[in-house]
Amino acid sequence: MSHAFSEETHRNLLARIPHCTGREIADWLRAVEEGPSLIRFEEKVSWLRGEHGLAYGHAKAIIHEYDLRRAARRML
């Protein structure tokens, strides 16, 4: 199963998350960082959905963004 959205779909989902959830992306990324130390992508998505009641697409976009930013930090 592919975890990646098209770049356009990912950007669109991220843009809608604050309106749909009432929280900014930075808040969600911080929640993931401070959440349980889960390894698998789908475990992280399931945690966000269960703990915060997010829709699957929103949770998936947040985890994908978190992983992208984490990988970028490692490259510095």
URGIWO-V274875 format. One record per residue. N is the residue number from 1. RES is the residue in three letters. PHI is phi as a letter, one per 30 degrees, with the letter a starting at -180 (999 if undefined). PSI is psi in whole degrees, -180 to 180 (none if undefined). BURIAL is b if it has 9 or more other C-alpha atoms within 8 Angstrom, else e. Layout:
# URGIWO-V274875
n | res | phi | psi | burial
N | RES | PHI | PSI | BURIAL
N | RES | PHI | PSI | BURIAL
This chain:
# URGIWO-V274875
n | res | phi | psi | burial
1 | MET | 999 | 129 | e
2 | SER | d | 136 | e
3 | HIS | c | -11 | e
4 | ALA | c | 139 | e
5 | PHE | c | 166 | e
6 | SER | d | 157 | e
7 | GLU | e | -41 | e
8 | GLU | d | -45 | e
9 | THR | d | -43 | e
10 | HIS | e | -48 | b
11 | ARG | d | -43 | e
12 | ASN | d | -43 | e
13 | LEU | d | -46 | b
14 | LEU | d | -39 | b
15 | ALA | d | -31 | e
16 | ARG | d | -21 | e
17 | ILE | e | -47 | b
18 | PRO | e | -40 | b
19 | HIS | d | -41 | e
20 | CYS | d | -29 | e
21 | THR | c | -18 | e
22 | GLY | i | 7 | e
23 | ARG | b | 144 | b
24 | GLU | d | 158 | e
25 | ILE | e | -42 | b
26 | ALA | e | -38 | e
27 | ASP | d | -43 | e
28 | TRP | d | -40 | b
29 | LEU | d | -38 | b
30 | ARG | d | -40 | e
31 | ALA | d | -41 | e
32 | VAL | d | -45 | b
33 | GLU | d | -40 | e
34 | GLU | d | -7 | e
35 | GLY | d | -170 | e
36 | PRO | d | 153 | e
37 | SER | d | 78 | e
38 | LEU | c | 148 | e
39 | ILE | c | -49 | e
40 | ARG | d | 144 | e
41 | PHE | e | -51 | e
42 | GLU | d | -29 | e
43 | GLU | d | -42 | b
44 | LYS | d | -42 | b
45 | VAL | d | -46 | b
46 | SER | d | -39 | b
47 | TRP | d | -48 | b
48 | LEU | e | -43 | b
49 | ARG | d | -47 | b
50 | GLY | d | -44 | e
51 | GLU | d | -36 | e
52 | HIS | c | 0 | e
53 | GLY | i | 29 | e
54 | LEU | d | 152 | b
55 | ALA | d | 154 | e
56 | TYR | e | -47 | e
57 | GLY | d | -40 | e
58 | HIS | d | -45 | b
59 | ALA | d | -42 | b
60 | LYS | d | -42 | b
61 | ALA | d | -40 | b
62 | ILE | d | -46 | b
63 | ILE | d | -39 | b
64 | HIS | d | -45 | b
65 | GLU | d | -41 | e
66 | TYR | e | -47 | b
67 | ASP | d | -40 | e
68 | LEU | d | -47 | e
69 | ARG | d | -37 | e
70 | ARG | d | -42 | e
71 | ALA | d | -39 | e
72 | ALA | d | -37 | e
73 | ARG | d | -37 | e
74 | ARG | d | -28 | e
75 | MET | d | -14 | e
76 | LEU | d | none | e
